[in-house]
Amino acid sequence: MNLSIFGLGYVGTVIAGCFAKAGHRVLGVDTEQTKVDLINSGRSPIIEAEIEDVLRDAVANGSLRASTDAKAAVMETELSLLCVGTPSQPSGELELTYVRRVCEDIGAALRKKTSRHVVVVRSTVLPGTIESIVIPALESSSGKKFDRDFGVVMNPEFMRESTAVRDFYAPPKTVIGSTNAADGALVAKLYDGLPGPMIHTGIRVAEMVKYCDNIFHALKITFGNEVGMLSKALGVDAHEVMRIFCQDTKLNLSPAYLKPGFAYGGSCLPKDLRAMTWAARSRDVEIPMLANITTSNDAQIKNAVRLITADRRKRIGVLGFAFKGGTDDLRESPVVTVVETLLGKGCELRLFDPHVNTARLVGANRRYIEQHIPHLARLMVESAAAAVQDTDIVLLGNINDTYLPALKTLTAEQRVIDLTSSGRTPETAAHYERLCG
């Protein structure tokens, strides 16, 4: 294909060379004449392993050249890839001047172009940027309409500095966000023959995925560092700890727990986290990320209460209040905390959990309920149907198949608020929403 790549910085230079090597005809565009001259002489404007050889060969065989002429680049190509910078402002907000300016330049060229053109955003931008910045700038400067006259696709990159060329040819995944299947398929052809899953999704999801990746990488680095500092203070070999930790691919390095849902609870996680943060404080070791996990968990509980009480309706049926489905363990159950808070706000509650029977509760479970919800027995009913009957809101605290028949009887006036991360949407006429997503 004929490609124009706007922005010959780190990403733009690497993909210009690699796409040219793959057999596409590439025209790089940049406002800096120095970068253009370097590319045209077969040299790289960035320091990156292997890219110099790739650029030299591509320029030599005529598959790559560079220019400052945005209009000519659009007229000569069918796809324009945006790789301009999106630096931070002092507030943390993205500086989108370069994105807007490039879109205006492309739009001005599109005004006189008769064939369909697809703009592919590879710059890292927040969800909503394509809808609020990219498309309006293209439309206003071209006089044409998105989707009817031109396409826009979000195609985030996942290359790392120092291994970018290798990452291009062995991507962990390729993500294409579009509203037009034909545009998405056209962009997908660029990656024919490359390994890794090809994922087609919506534009906003594709914008968000790159941030999710980078934030998680930052989180992993910080987690390793804080465990390392705490281990050292406790006289433990941190490298051995993390070596063993990383061998667990069932729960640790896996999709386990990485689902938007509700707060954690139970007898282990809260207790162990408190013990470790105490151990750090007592040894003057700063672990701000680990120490604030509880703060974040508490915020999720408050978010749930806000969602439940948003429309001020008071009759609430709760299906599942053990900390996890399939257990009667109520210790530090976040749903119990929600119930306690709702009682304090004057809500009328009915509770049902097929695994919880106050007559059978003993030991720590009984003590926890007596301390936190002493009126539990009065609030409990014998069935899911009884819990949801004549209620305004049905709160799903955990998942159990016995709830489904009752959920199917709900009316459009009732709200279902699902705190679980099961991904199982019950068949119900009621208004259904999750706390996350």
Order of alpha helices (4+ residues) and beta strands (2+ residues): beta-alpha-beta-alpha-alpha-beta-alpha-beta-alpha-beta-alpha-beta-alpha-beta-alpha-beta-alpha-alpha-alpha-alpha-alpha-beta-alpha-beta-alpha-alpha-alpha-beta-alpha-beta-beta
